[in-house]
Every structure is written in structure tokens, then in C-alpha cells.
Amino acid sequence: MEGILIIDKPAGWTSYDVVNFIHRRFKIKKVGHAGTLDPLATGVLIVLLGRYTKLFRKFSSEDKEYNGTLRLGVSTDSQDADGKVIAKKEISSVNRDGLKKAFAKFSGEIEQIPPMVSALRYKGKRLYKLARQGKEVPRKPRKVSIYKFQLTDFNPPDVDFFLSCSKGTYVRTLCHDIGEILGCSGHLLRLRRIKSGDFGLNDSITIEELKKIEQKELEKRVIRI
């Protein structure tokens, strides 16, 4: 079997968990994914089957869209809700206008310093492994593009947002940086990818649905280009 499957990844699963599940469930030899989602995140994950695994770079390089929630007043070592709390601050002075101004600072091409809890390497070692040892090492800023970063709701301490961005954007770092600008700390509470390139949630199938179907039915959900 070869082609593309769009999976609505559930929270708590790594992108590799999804790949491994499909490989074992449907006995497909070559399975890969394009555009990693952190365990906390849900939504559109492009899974490549058979010869389509060779198109990894093409699909990984496409733009992404997200709905998410930033929680103010708390920062974590991973910059998201899966991390260890490292600071708590008062948020009573934060208002909608201040939030909009902070969001507006992230537009166009920007530079991000990747978080320590990430899969990037430093001298051959994964950053997250160094972070577990309590180490922090220099990280080179990376250029990414923010097409739209919009506040959609504010219900303290939570801030809902929509984001359209280029590949490689660390959404949790955006949330952390918003908290720093406002002087109150912040981290990514929830994240849902709603689009990756041309594929959206309407194209997706859930893990629960995959558990109930056989290979013939799966064939009908495979996209070929």
C-alpha cells in the first residue's frame, strides 16, 4: 500500500506512536510522517506510506495552521503543559489590549531560539536529553515566518489564538515569549493543528476509526497524488 493518510492525532501520542500503530495494525512495511506534532498536540499529521515516504521533505516543508491556548501566569521548562513548573506570576495587570500588542510583535519573518526540551542536537546529543540532566547549552536562533497570529478569546488565565506559520515554528516558544513580553510568564496549554499544506481536518481519520477498519477500507482513505 502506498499514498498519504491524514491522521487526526490524539493527545498523548507521539508522532512515532502513530506511525508504529499503522505499521503494526495494517502490516505496512514503509510508514513515515511529515511535520512532527508534540505529544500534547492534536490534529493533522501527514502519514506517508510506501514510496511516498520519499516525499518526506516536500510535505514537511509546507506551512501550518493551528488553534491553541496560551496559559498566562505560569512558565514551564518545556514551554508547554507537559513540562515542570519553574515560575508563577501575577496576571491581574494583563488586559486584551496588552495581549493584542504583544501578539502583533510576532509578524512576518522572526527569529526563535529553540527550547532546550526539543529534538535538536548539540554536539551530537539531543537537547531534551541534556535538559533532563539539568544542562542548558547555546542554541542558534532560527528564522521562521508568521503569517497570522491572532487573539481569538481571552478568559484569564487562558488566551485562545489562531496561528498560520511556516515549517519549524515552535508554537510553545511563541507562548513563552508572549508571557515574557507581558512580564507574567506563560506556556502552551493546548494545541490543535488544523491544516498542514493542502490537508485539513476534513481529510483526516482518527486512531479510533483506524482500530475498527480493515485494510480494504483503509485503501479508500489513502490519498494519492
C-alpha angles and dihedrals in degrees: 000000000000137000139069130311120193108211126195094220115215124225115267095034123106118221087249090054088060093048092048092048093053092045092053099036097050101024093237111162101206116044127153140154137227123216111020120236119204116240091255093056128084134195141051115026118168111221118193123209130200116328090000088076085079088067091065095117094048095054095037091056096058126107122265138213127205145180112209148160126233117201114210127209098038131075126192134197092247094041090238139078093270092066135086116271109248102168142016125196140176116264102185092112094056116104137171094262092052090049093051091052091050092049090049090062089070105068133121120355112356137167122241129192105219116238120254089239095070140103094250117119132239114191089340096311126109112249093227090057091052089047090055087057090054093252128138121195134183115277124197116236114250125212116233133165125239111199098175131000109175135176107229102174140000119204105156126274089016128070120192118207146175120222133190112184149147126268117285096034113145103218092188089056090054088054092048091049093049088055091050092050090051091045093232105093124240145190140194109270101176136004132186122182107215099176139021114183107311095341124094141172091278088067094050137103124202128234089243090056091049090054090060102047135074129225095270091056091045089057089064091058096049114106120214126192 
